[in-house]
Amino acid sequence: METIRKFPNEYKFLNQHVASISFPHALSGSDGNADFFVRLQGGSSYSFTAFTPMEVVRLMHIKRQYYFVSPGIILVETISIETILVAVEHCLYLAQNDYILFEHFGVLQKEK
């Protein structure tokens, strides 16, 4: 498991609100999806899955469905730490500036 606790300075909202982002599995640019967890500084933790658009289409074809529903989904061009950090930064920006709760983007994890 890889955990990031310090973010580059350009990530204003990550630095203000996030204690850590954890990846249970190593990321590969060839992957179509990746799970990760965001722990906010207040202690709440949220699960997400980053998907590439091609992976969503592939899964729809496999399941023979014309829709795709998944809680905590974030679409990114490629699976990488950088694209995921940018996406989470944008979620936090929206949560602060557009009055959309961060809880609308990820799946709240229950305390153990």
C-alpha positions in Angstrom: 0.0 0.0 0.0 1.3 3.4 -0.9 0.2 6.4 1.2 0.8 10.1 0.4 0.8 12.4 3.3 2.6 15.4 1.8 1.4 17.1 -1.4 3.2 19.5 -3.7 2.5 23.2 -3.1 0.4 23.6 -6.2 -2.3 21.5 -4.6 -3.9 24.1 -2.3 -7.0 22.2 -1.3 -5.3 18.9 -0.8 -2.8 20.6 1.5 -5.6 22.4 3.4 -8.0 19.5 3.8 -6.4 16.1 3.2 -4.4 14.1 5.8 -3.6 11.3 3.3 -4.4 9.5 0.1 -3.8 5.8 0.1 -3.5 3.4 -2.8 -4.0 -0.3 -1.8 -2.3 -1.5 -5.0 0.5 -0.2 -7.1 -0.6 2.0 -9.9 0.1 1.2 -13.6 -0.5 3.5 -16.6 -1.9 0.4 -18.3 -4.6 -0.1 -15.7 -8.1 0.9 -16.5 -9.1 1.6 -12.9 -7.6 2.0 -9.4 -9.1 2.2 -5.9 -7.9 4.8 -3.5 -8.9 6.3 -0.1 -8.9 9.9 0.9 -8.6 10.7 4.6 -9.6 14.2 5.5 -7.8 16.1 8.3 -11.0 15.9 10.4 -10.7 12.1 10.3 -13.4 11.2 7.8 -12.3 8.7 5.1 -13.7 8.2 1.6 -13.2 5.5 -1.0 -13.0 6.3 -4.7 -12.3 4.4 -7.9 -10.5 6.2 -10.7 -11.6 4.9 -14.1 -10.4 5.7 -17.6 -13.2 6.3 -20.1 -12.0 3.3 -22.2 -12.3 1.1 -19.1 -15.9 2.2 -18.5 -16.8 1.4 -22.1 -15.0 -2.0 -21.9 -16.9 -2.9 -18.7 -20.2 -1.8 -20.3 -19.5 -4.1 -23.3 -18.5 -7.0 -21.1 -21.7 -6.7 -19.0 -23.8 -5.9 -22.1 -25.1 -2.8 -20.5 -25.8 0.6 -22.0 -25.1 2.4 -18.7 -22.4 2.4 -16.0 -23.1 3.2 -12.4 -20.5 3.1 -9.7 -20.3 5.0 -6.4 -17.2 7.1 -5.9 -16.2 7.1 -9.5 -13.7 9.6 -10.9 -12.9 9.6 -14.6 -9.3 10.3 -15.5 -7.4 10.1 -18.8 -4.8 7.7 -17.4 -4.3 6.0 -14.1 -1.5 7.8 -12.3 -0.9 9.5 -9.0 -0.8 12.9 -10.8 -4.2 12.6 -12.5 -5.8 11.3 -9.3 -4.3 14.2 -7.3 -5.6 16.7 -9.8 -9.1 15.1 -9.8 -9.3 15.1 -6.0 -8.0 18.7 -5.9 -10.8 19.6 -8.2 -13.4 17.8 -6.0 -12.2 19.8 -3.0 -12.3 23.0 -5.0 -15.9 22.3 -6.0 -16.8 21.4 -2.4 -15.5 24.7 -1.2 -16.6 27.0 -4.0 -19.8 25.5 -5.4 -21.3 24.3 -2.1 -21.2 20.7 -3.3 -20.3 18.5 -0.3 -17.1 16.4 -0.6 -19.4 13.5 0.4 -21.1 13.7 -3.0 -17.9 12.5 -4.7 -16.6 9.7 -2.6 -18.1 6.9 -0.4 -17.9 7.6 3.3 -16.1 4.8 5.1 -17.5 3.6 8.4 -15.3 4.0 11.5 -14.0 0.7 12.8 
